[in-house]
């Protein structure tokens, strides 16, 4: 069990679950409290909160890298800006255009984000 905790993909998954929770709560808040009716826009709004949570967790818990933070953060923001576009587009196609419930779009978008986010973080940002 402890050997598994040392693997970055396992720690990335844990960090991702926390960031996904932040993302989902912020998205539901945007939909039901702020009354943002475009799910892709609510998703994008919430994505910003998730990125901050994700960067902090990746920096401190997942990769434990000592590269200067400013450079890492620029790379991280660049990667996640691309991910924001891809996942918001996914959310739009599935939920806004496709008419499926926002939970379905969220699951597809977050799965895409997990795969691309791990690969980019592991091989580009936190070398």
DSSP file (Angstrom, degrees, kcal/mol; ACC not computed):
  #  RESIDUE AA STRUCTURE BP1 BP2  ACC     N-H-->O    O-->H-N    N-H-->O    O-->H-N    TCO  KAPPA ALPHA  PHI   PSI    X-CA   Y-CA   Z-CA
    1    1 A X     >        0   0    0      0, 0.0     4,-1.4     0, 0.0     3,-0.2   0.000 360.0 360.0 360.0 -46.5    0.0    0.0    0.0
    2    2 A X  H  >  +     0   0    0      1,-0.2     4,-1.0     2,-0.2     0, 0.0   0.829 360.0  56.5 -68.0 -30.6    2.7    2.5    0.9
    3    3 A X  H  4 S+     0   0    0      1,-0.2     4,-0.4     2,-0.2     3,-0.4   0.875 104.6  53.1 -64.9 -36.3    4.6    1.7   -2.3
    4    4 A X  H >4 S+     0   0    0      1,-0.2     3,-1.3     2,-0.2     6,-0.3   0.864 102.1  58.5 -66.2 -36.2    1.5    2.6   -4.3
    5    5 A X  H 3< S+     0   0    0     -4,-1.4    -1,-0.2     1,-0.3    -2,-0.2   0.804  99.5  59.7 -63.6 -28.6    1.3    6.0   -2.5
    6    6 A X  T 3< S+     0   0    0     -4,-1.0     2,-0.4    -3,-0.4    -1,-0.3   0.626  82.8  98.4 -76.4 -12.6    4.8    6.8   -3.7
    7    7 A X  S <> S-     0   0    0     -3,-1.3     4,-2.0    -4,-0.4     3,-0.5  -0.621  72.8-139.9 -79.3 131.2    3.8    6.5   -7.4
    8    8 A X  H  > S+     0   0    0     -2,-0.4     4,-2.8     1,-0.2     5,-0.2   0.822  99.1  57.6 -63.2 -32.1    3.1    9.8   -9.0
    9    9 A X  H  > S+     0   0    0      2,-0.2     4,-2.0     1,-0.2    -1,-0.2   0.884 107.5  48.3 -68.5 -34.8    0.0    8.6  -10.9
   10   10 A X  H  > S+     0   0    0     -3,-0.5     4,-2.1    -6,-0.3    -2,-0.2   0.933 114.5  45.0 -67.1 -45.9   -1.7    7.5   -7.7
   11   11 A X  H  X S+     0   0    0     -4,-2.0     4,-2.8     1,-0.2     5,-0.2   0.881 111.4  54.4 -64.7 -37.1   -0.9   10.8   -6.0
   12   12 A X  H  X S+     0   0    0     -4,-2.8     4,-2.8    -5,-0.2    -1,-0.2   0.899 107.4  50.9 -61.9 -40.4   -2.0   12.6   -9.1
   13   13 A X  H  X S+     0   0    0     -4,-2.0     4,-2.2     2,-0.2    -2,-0.2   0.915 111.0  47.4 -64.5 -43.0   -5.3   10.8   -8.9
   14   14 A X  H  X S+     0   0    0     -4,-2.1     4,-1.9     2,-0.2    -2,-0.2   0.950 114.8  45.8 -62.0 -48.9   -5.8   11.8   -5.3
   15   15 A X  H  X S+     0   0    0     -4,-2.8     4,-2.8     1,-0.2    -2,-0.2   0.894 111.7  53.6 -60.3 -39.7   -5.0   15.4   -6.1
   16   16 A X  H  X S+     0   0    0     -4,-2.8     4,-2.7    -5,-0.2    -1,-0.2   0.865 105.0  53.3 -64.2 -37.1   -7.2   15.2   -9.1
   17   17 A X  H  X S+     0   0    0     -4,-2.2     4,-2.2     2,-0.2    -1,-0.2   0.914 111.3  46.3 -64.0 -41.9  -10.1   14.0   -7.0
   18   18 A X  H  X S+     0   0    0     -4,-1.9     4,-2.2     2,-0.2    -2,-0.2   0.953 115.5  45.2 -64.6 -49.1   -9.7   16.9   -4.6
   19   19 A X  H  X S+     0   0    0     -4,-2.8     4,-2.6     1,-0.2    -2,-0.2   0.868 112.1  53.0 -63.5 -36.2   -9.4   19.4   -7.5
   20   20 A X  H  X S+     0   0    0     -4,-2.7     4,-3.2     2,-0.2    -1,-0.2   0.887 107.1  52.1 -66.0 -38.6  -12.4   17.8   -9.2
   21   21 A X  H  X S+     0   0    0     -4,-2.2     4,-2.5     2,-0.2     5,-0.2   0.929 111.0  46.8 -61.3 -45.1  -14.4   18.2   -6.1
   22   22 A X  H  X S+     0   0    0     -4,-2.2     4,-2.3     2,-0.2    -2,-0.2   0.925 114.5  48.9 -59.4 -44.9  -13.5   21.9   -6.0
   23   23 A X  H  X S+     0   0    0     -4,-2.6     4,-2.3     2,-0.2    -2,-0.2   0.933 112.7  45.9 -61.2 -49.4  -14.4   22.1   -9.7
   24   24 A X  H  X S+     0   0    0     -4,-3.2     4,-2.8     2,-0.2     5,-0.3   0.922 112.9  48.9 -64.7 -45.4  -17.7   20.4   -9.4
   25   25 A X  H  X S+     0   0    0     -4,-2.5     4,-2.2     1,-0.2    -1,-0.2   0.916 113.4  47.5 -61.2 -43.3  -18.8   22.4   -6.3
   26   26 A X  H  X S+     0   0    0     -4,-2.3     4,-2.2    -5,-0.2    -1,-0.2   0.868 112.2  50.5 -66.5 -35.7  -17.9   25.6   -8.0
   27   27 A X  H  X S+     0   0    0     -4,-2.3     4,-2.3     2,-0.2    -2,-0.2   0.931 111.3  46.6 -67.8 -45.6  -19.7   24.6  -11.2
   28   28 A X  H  X S+     0   0    0     -4,-2.8     4,-3.1     1,-0.2     5,-0.4   0.893 112.0  52.5 -63.2 -39.1  -22.9   23.7   -9.3
   29   29 A X  H  X>S+     0   0    0     -4,-2.2     4,-2.5    -5,-0.3     5,-1.9   0.927 109.8  48.7 -59.3 -46.0  -22.6   27.0   -7.4
   30   30 A X  H  <5S+     0   0    0     -4,-2.2     6,-2.6     3,-0.2    -2,-0.2   0.882 116.5  42.8 -63.2 -38.6  -22.3   28.8  -10.7
   31   31 A X  H  <5S+     0   0    0     -4,-2.3    -2,-0.2     4,-0.2    -1,-0.2   0.942 126.9  27.4 -72.9 -48.6  -25.3   27.0  -12.2
   32   32 A X  H  <5S+     0   0    0     -4,-3.1    -3,-0.2    -5,-0.2    -2,-0.2   0.754 133.3  27.5 -93.2 -25.5  -27.7   27.1   -9.2
   33   33 A X  T  <5S+     0   0    0     -4,-2.5    -3,-0.2    -5,-0.4    -4,-0.1   0.833 130.1  34.8-102.5 -47.1  -26.6   30.3   -7.3
   34   34 A X  S   <S-     0   0    0     -5,-1.9    -3,-0.2     2,-0.1    -4,-0.2   0.585  99.9-134.5 -84.1  -9.8  -25.1   32.5  -10.0
   35   35 A X        +     0   0    0     -6,-0.4     2,-0.8     1,-0.2    -4,-0.2   0.860  37.5 170.7  58.6  41.2  -27.7   31.2  -12.5
   36   36 A X        -     0   0    0     -6,-2.6    -1,-0.2     1,-0.2     6,-0.1  -0.752  13.3-169.6 -79.2 114.4  -25.2   30.7  -15.3
   37   37 A X        +     0   0    0     -2,-0.8     2,-0.8    -3,-0.1    -1,-0.2   0.668  63.2  80.7 -89.4 -17.2  -27.3   28.9  -17.8
   38   38 A X     >  -     0   0    0      1,-0.2     4,-2.2     2,-0.0     3,-0.4  -0.816  67.7-157.4 -88.0 114.7  -24.6   27.8  -20.3
   39   39 A X  H  > S+     0   0    0     -2,-0.8     4,-2.7     1,-0.2     5,-0.2   0.853  91.0  57.2 -62.7 -35.1  -23.1   24.8  -18.7
   40   40 A X  H  > S+     0   0    0      2,-0.2     4,-2.1     1,-0.2    -1,-0.2   0.874 108.4  47.4 -64.3 -35.6  -19.8   25.2  -20.6
   41   41 A X  H  > S+     0   0    0     -3,-0.4     4,-2.6     2,-0.2    -2,-0.2   0.900 112.0  48.7 -71.6 -41.3  -19.5   28.7  -19.2
   42   42 A X  H  X S+     0   0    0     -4,-2.2     4,-2.3     2,-0.2    -2,-0.2   0.896 111.7  51.1 -62.1 -39.9  -20.2   27.5  -15.6
   43   43 A X  H  X S+     0   0    0     -4,-2.7     4,-1.9    -5,-0.2    -2,-0.2   0.925 110.8  47.7 -61.4 -45.9  -17.7   24.8  -16.2
   44   44 A X  H  X S+     0   0    0     -4,-2.1     4,-1.0     2,-0.2    -2,-0.2   0.904 110.5  51.9 -64.8 -42.0  -15.1   27.3  -17.4
   45   45 A X  H >X S+     0   0    0     -4,-2.6     3,-0.7     1,-0.2     4,-0.6   0.940 113.7  43.6 -57.1 -49.3  -15.8   29.6  -14.4
   46   46 A X  H >X S+     0   0    0     -4,-2.3     4,-1.8     1,-0.2     3,-0.6   0.787 100.7  71.0 -69.4 -28.4  -15.3   26.7  -12.0
   47   47 A X  H 3X S+     0   0    0     -4,-1.9     4,-2.4     1,-0.2    -1,-0.2   0.847  90.2  61.4 -57.0 -36.1  -12.2   25.5  -13.9
   48   48 A X  H <X S+     0   0    0     -4,-1.0     4,-1.4    -3,-0.7    -1,-0.2   0.892 105.1  46.1 -61.0 -40.8  -10.3   28.5  -12.6
   49   49 A X  H <X S+     0   0    0     -4,-0.6     4,-1.9    -3,-0.6    -1,-0.2   0.883 111.8  52.0 -68.0 -39.0  -10.7   27.4   -9.0
   50   50 A X  H  X S+     0   0    0     -4,-1.8     4,-2.9     1,-0.2    -2,-0.2   0.863 104.6  56.5 -66.3 -36.1   -9.8   23.8   -9.8
   51   51 A X  H  X S+     0   0    0     -4,-2.4     4,-2.8     2,-0.2     5,-0.2   0.911 107.3  48.0 -63.7 -42.5   -6.5   24.9  -11.5
   52   52 A X  H  X S+     0   0    0     -4,-1.4     4,-2.1     2,-0.2    -1,-0.2   0.940 114.7  45.6 -63.7 -46.2   -5.3   26.7   -8.4
   53   53 A X  H  X S+     0   0    0     -4,-1.9     4,-2.1     1,-0.2    -2,-0.2   0.904 114.6  49.2 -62.5 -41.2   -6.2   23.7   -6.2
   54   54 A X  H  X S+     0   0    0     -4,-2.9     4,-2.9     2,-0.2     5,-0.2   0.912 109.6  49.9 -66.7 -44.2   -4.5   21.4   -8.7
   55   55 A X  H  X S+     0   0    0     -4,-2.8     4,-2.8     2,-0.2     5,-0.2   0.943 111.7  48.4 -60.8 -47.1   -1.3   23.4   -9.1
   56   56 A X  H  X S+     0   0    0     -4,-2.1     4,-2.4    -5,-0.2     5,-0.3   0.927 114.6  45.8 -60.0 -45.1   -0.8   23.6   -5.3
   57   57 A X  H  X>S+     0   0    0     -4,-2.1     4,-2.7     2,-0.2     5,-1.9   0.894 114.1  48.0 -66.2 -40.3   -1.5   19.8   -4.9
   58   58 A X  I  <>S+     0   0    0     -4,-2.9     5,-2.3     3,-0.2     6,-0.8   0.914 114.5  46.7 -65.1 -42.2    0.8   18.9   -7.8
   59   59 A X  I  <5S+     0   0    0     -4,-2.8     6,-0.4    -5,-0.2    -2,-0.2   0.919 126.5  25.9 -65.7 -45.5    3.6   21.2   -6.6
   60   60 A X  I  <5S+     0   0    0     -4,-2.4    -2,-0.2    -5,-0.2    -3,-0.2   0.789 135.7  18.5 -93.0 -31.3    3.4   20.0   -2.9
   61   61 A X  I  <5S+     0   0    0     -4,-2.7    -3,-0.2    -5,-0.3    -2,-0.1   0.812 121.0  40.2-114.0 -42.7    2.0   16.5   -3.0
   62   62 A X  I   <S+     0   0    0     -5,-1.9    -4,-0.2   -51,-0.1    -3,-0.1   0.985 129.5   8.9 -81.5 -60.0    2.3   14.8   -6.4
   63   63 A X  S   <S-     0   0    0     -5,-2.3    -4,-0.2    -6,-0.1    -3,-0.1   0.679  73.8-155.3-101.8 -20.1    5.6   15.7   -8.0
   64   64 A X        +     0   0    0     -6,-0.8     2,-0.2     1,-0.2    -4,-0.1   0.872  32.1 170.9  46.2  48.4    7.4   17.4   -5.1
   65   65 A X        -     0   0    0     -6,-0.4    -1,-0.2    -7,-0.3    -2,-0.1  -0.621  34.7-153.1 -93.3 148.3    9.6   19.3   -7.6
   66   66 A X        +     0   0    0     -2,-0.2     3,-0.1     2,-0.0    -1,-0.1   0.134  48.6 131.0-109.1  18.8   12.0   22.1   -6.6
   67   67 A X  S    S-     0   0    0      1,-0.1     5,-0.1     2,-0.1    -2,-0.0  -0.394  78.2 -78.1 -65.4 148.4   12.0   23.9   -9.9
   68   68 A X     >  -     0   0    0      1,-0.1     4,-1.8     4,-0.1     3,-0.3  -0.263  42.4-134.0 -52.4 132.0   11.4   27.7   -9.5
   69   69 A X  H  > S+     0   0    0      1,-0.2     4,-3.1     2,-0.2     5,-0.2   0.836  97.6  60.2 -62.5 -38.1    7.7   28.2   -9.0
   70   70 A X  H  > S+     0   0    0      1,-0.2     4,-2.0     2,-0.2    -1,-0.2   0.925 108.3  44.0 -59.8 -44.9    7.2   31.1  -11.4
   71   71 A X  H  > S+     0   0    0     -3,-0.3     4,-2.1     2,-0.2    -1,-0.2   0.919 115.1  49.0 -66.4 -42.7    8.4   29.1  -14.4
   72   72 A X  H  X S+     0   0    0     -4,-1.8     4,-3.0     1,-0.2    -2,-0.2   0.923 110.0  51.7 -60.6 -43.6    6.4   26.0  -13.3
   73   73 A X  H  X S+     0   0    0     -4,-3.1     4,-3.0     1,-0.2     5,-0.2   0.885 107.6  51.8 -64.4 -38.2    3.3   28.1  -12.9
   74   74 A X  H  X S+     0   0    0     -4,-2.0     4,-2.2    -5,-0.2    -1,-0.2   0.936 113.6  44.3 -62.7 -46.1    3.6   29.7  -16.3
   75   75 A X  H  X S+     0   0    0     -4,-2.1     4,-2.6     2,-0.2    -2,-0.2   0.907 114.4  50.4 -63.6 -41.3    3.9   26.2  -17.9
   76   76 A X  H  X S+     0   0    0     -4,-3.0     4,-2.8     1,-0.2     5,-0.2   0.931 110.8  47.6 -63.2 -46.8    1.0   24.9  -15.7
   77   77 A X  H  X S+     0   0    0     -4,-3.0     4,-1.7     2,-0.2    -1,-0.2   0.886 111.7  51.6 -63.0 -38.9   -1.2   27.8  -16.7
   78   78 A X  H  X S+     0   0    0     -4,-2.2     4,-1.9    -5,-0.2    -2,-0.2   0.950 112.4  45.2 -62.3 -49.5   -0.4   27.3  -20.4
   79   79 A X  H  X S+     0   0    0     -4,-2.6     4,-2.3     1,-0.2    -2,-0.2   0.933 115.7  46.4 -58.9 -46.7   -1.2   23.6  -20.2
   80   80 A X  H  X S+     0   0    0     -4,-2.8     4,-2.2     1,-0.2    -1,-0.2   0.718 106.1  58.5 -76.4 -19.0   -4.4   24.2  -18.3
   81   81 A X  H  X S+     0   0    0     -4,-1.7     4,-2.0    -5,-0.2    -1,-0.2   0.908 109.2  45.7 -68.8 -42.7   -5.5   27.0  -20.6
   82   82 A X  H  X S+     0   0    0     -4,-1.9     4,-2.5     1,-0.2    -2,-0.2   0.923 114.0  49.3 -62.4 -44.0   -5.3   24.5  -23.5
   83   83 A X  H  X S+     0   0    0     -4,-2.3     4,-3.2     1,-0.2     5,-0.4   0.877 106.2  56.5 -63.6 -37.3   -7.2   22.1  -21.3
   84   84 A X  H  X S+     0   0    0     -4,-2.2     4,-2.3     2,-0.2     5,-0.3   0.932 109.8  45.5 -59.0 -45.5   -9.8   24.7  -20.4
   85   85 A X  H  X S+     0   0    0     -4,-2.0     4,-2.3     2,-0.2    -2,-0.2   0.953 116.5  44.6 -62.2 -50.3  -10.5   25.2  -24.1
   86   86 A X  H  X S+     0   0    0     -4,-2.5     4,-2.0     1,-0.2    -2,-0.2   0.910 118.0  42.5 -63.0 -44.2  -10.7   21.4  -24.8
   87   87 A X  H  X S+     0   0    0     -4,-3.2     4,-2.6     2,-0.2    -1,-0.2   0.851 113.4  51.1 -76.7 -33.3  -12.8   20.5  -21.8
   88   88 A X  H  X S+     0   0    0     -4,-2.3     4,-2.6    -5,-0.4    -1,-0.2   0.900 111.4  49.5 -67.2 -38.8  -15.2   23.5  -22.2
   89   89 A X  H  X S+     0   0    0     -4,-2.3     4,-2.8    -5,-0.3    -2,-0.2   0.914 111.0  49.8 -63.0 -42.4  -15.6   22.5  -25.8
   90   90 A X  H  X S+     0   0    0     -4,-2.0     4,-2.4     1,-0.2     5,-0.3   0.928 111.4  48.8 -60.0 -45.6  -16.3   18.9  -24.7
   91   91 A X  H  X>S+     0   0    0     -4,-2.6     4,-2.7     1,-0.2     5,-1.1   0.897 112.3  48.9 -61.7 -41.3  -18.8   20.2  -22.2
   92   92 A X  I  <>S+     0   0    0     -4,-2.6     5,-3.6     3,-0.2     6,-0.6   0.938 112.1  47.7 -64.4 -47.2  -20.5   22.4  -24.8
   93   93 A X  I  <>S+     0   0    0     -4,-2.8     5,-1.1     3,-0.2    -2,-0.2   0.915 121.2  35.6 -61.5 -44.0  -20.7   19.5  -27.3
   94   94 A X  I  <5S+     0   0    0     -4,-2.4     6,-2.0    -5,-0.2    -2,-0.2   0.921 134.0  16.9 -79.6 -44.7  -22.1   17.0  -24.8
   95   95 A X  I  X5S+     0   0    0     -4,-2.7     4,-0.6    -5,-0.3    -3,-0.2   0.893 129.4  35.9-101.8 -47.3  -24.4   19.2  -22.6
   96   96 A X  I  4<S+     0   0    0     -5,-1.1    -3,-0.2    -4,-0.2    -4,-0.1   0.965 135.5  20.2 -73.9 -51.2  -25.1   22.5  -24.3
   97   97 A X  I  4<S+     0   0    0     -5,-3.6    -4,-0.2    -6,-0.2    -3,-0.2   0.901 129.9  45.9 -83.3 -45.1  -25.4   21.3  -27.9
   98   98 A X  T  4<S-     0   0    0     -5,-1.1    -3,-0.2    -6,-0.6    -4,-0.1   0.695  98.3-134.2 -76.3 -19.1  -26.0   17.6  -27.3
   99   99 A X     <  +     0   0    0     -4,-0.6    -4,-0.2     1,-0.3     2,-0.1   0.532  54.2 140.3  81.1   5.5  -28.6   18.2  -24.6
  100  100 A X        -     0   0    0     -6,-2.0    -1,-0.3     1,-0.1     5,-0.1  -0.463  64.4 -82.6 -79.7 157.4  -27.3   15.7  -22.1
  101  101 A X    >>  -     0   0    0      1,-0.1     4,-1.4    -2,-0.1     3,-1.1  -0.197  39.4-115.3 -56.4 147.1  -27.3   16.5  -18.4
  102  102 A X  H 3> S+     0   0    0      1,-0.3     4,-2.3     2,-0.2    -1,-0.1   0.754 113.7  64.7 -61.3 -23.2  -24.3   18.5  -17.2
  103  103 A X  H 3> S+     0   0    0      2,-0.2     4,-2.1     1,-0.2    -1,-0.3   0.881 101.0  50.5 -65.6 -36.5  -23.1   15.6  -15.1
  104  104 A X  H <> S+     0   0    0     -3,-1.1     4,-2.0     2,-0.2    -2,-0.2   0.943 112.7  45.6 -65.3 -48.1  -22.5   13.5  -18.3
  105  105 A X  H  X S+     0   0    0     -4,-1.4     4,-2.6     1,-0.2     5,-0.2   0.889 111.1  54.1 -61.1 -39.6  -20.5   16.3  -19.9
  106  106 A X  H  X S+     0   0    0     -4,-2.3     4,-2.8     2,-0.2     5,-0.3   0.911 106.6  51.1 -62.2 -43.7  -18.6   16.9  -16.7
  107  107 A X  H  X S+     0   0    0     -4,-2.1     4,-1.9     2,-0.2    -1,-0.2   0.927 113.4  44.4 -62.0 -45.6  -17.5   13.2  -16.5
  108  108 A X  H  X S+     0   0    0     -4,-2.0     4,-2.1     2,-0.2    -2,-0.2   0.926 115.5  47.8 -64.5 -44.2  -16.3   13.2  -20.1
  109  109 A X  H  X S+     0   0    0     -4,-2.6     4,-2.4     1,-0.2    -2,-0.2   0.906 112.3  48.3 -64.7 -42.3  -14.5   16.6  -19.7
  110  110 A X  H  X S+     0   0    0     -4,-2.8     4,-2.5     2,-0.2    -1,-0.2   0.856 109.0  53.9 -69.2 -34.5  -12.8   15.6  -16.4
  111  111 A X  H  X S+     0   0    0     -4,-1.9     4,-2.0    -5,-0.3    -1,-0.2   0.938 111.2  45.6 -63.8 -45.9  -11.6   12.3  -17.9
  112  112 A X  H  X S+     0   0    0     -4,-2.1     4,-2.3     1,-0.2     5,-0.4   0.919 113.0  51.2 -60.1 -43.9  -10.0   14.1  -20.8
  113  113 A X  H  X S+     0   0    0     -4,-2.4     4,-2.5     1,-0.2     5,-0.3   0.887 108.1  52.4 -62.2 -40.2   -8.5   16.6  -18.3
  114  114 A X  H  X S+     0   0    0     -4,-2.5     4,-2.3     2,-0.2     5,-0.2   0.940 112.6  43.5 -61.9 -48.5   -7.1   13.8  -16.2
  115  115 A X  H  X S+     0   0    0     -4,-2.0     4,-2.0     2,-0.2     5,-0.2   0.962 121.7  36.6 -65.0 -53.8   -5.3   12.1  -19.0
  116  116 A X  H  X S+     0   0    0     -4,-2.3     4,-2.6     1,-0.2     5,-0.2   0.882 116.9  54.3 -68.8 -37.6   -3.9   15.2  -20.7
  117  117 A X  H  X S+     0   0    0     -4,-2.5     4,-2.5    -5,-0.4     5,-0.2   0.904 109.7  46.3 -63.3 -42.5   -3.2   16.9  -17.4
  118  118 A X  H  X S+     0   0    0     -4,-2.3     4,-3.0    -5,-0.3     5,-0.3   0.955 114.5  46.4 -65.5 -48.9   -1.2   14.0  -16.0
  119  119 A X  H  X S+     0   0    0     -4,-2.0     4,-2.3    -5,-0.2     5,-0.2   0.919 116.5  44.7 -61.4 -44.0    0.9   13.6  -19.1
  120  120 A X  H  X>S+     0   0    0     -4,-2.6     5,-1.8     2,-0.2     4,-1.7   0.904 116.5  45.7 -66.3 -41.6    1.6   17.3  -19.4
  121  121 A X  I  <>S+     0   0    0     -4,-2.5     5,-3.0    -5,-0.2    -2,-0.2   0.918 117.2  44.0 -67.0 -43.2    2.3   17.7  -15.7
  122  122 A X  I  <5S+     0   0    0     -4,-3.0    -2,-0.2    -5,-0.2    -1,-0.2   0.892 126.9  26.5 -70.3 -41.1    4.6   14.6  -15.6
  123  123 A X  I  <5S+     0   0    0     -4,-2.3    -2,-0.2    -5,-0.3    -1,-0.2   0.535 133.7  23.8-107.3  -7.1    6.6   15.2  -18.8
  124  124 A X  I  <5S+     0   0    0     -4,-1.7     3,-0.3    -5,-0.2    -3,-0.2   0.702 125.9  28.4-121.6 -45.7    6.5   19.0  -19.3
  125  125 A X  I   <S+     0   0    0     -5,-1.8     2,-0.6     1,-0.2    -4,-0.2   0.953 124.6  31.2 -90.9 -54.9    5.9   20.9  -16.1
  126  126 A X      <       0   0    0     -5,-3.0    -1,-0.2    -6,-0.2    -5,-0.1  -0.462 360.0 360.0-106.8  60.3    7.2   18.9  -13.1
  127  127 A X              0   0    0     -2,-0.6    -1,-0.2    -3,-0.3    -5,-0.1   0.480 360.0 360.0 -56.4 360.0   10.1   17.1  -14.8
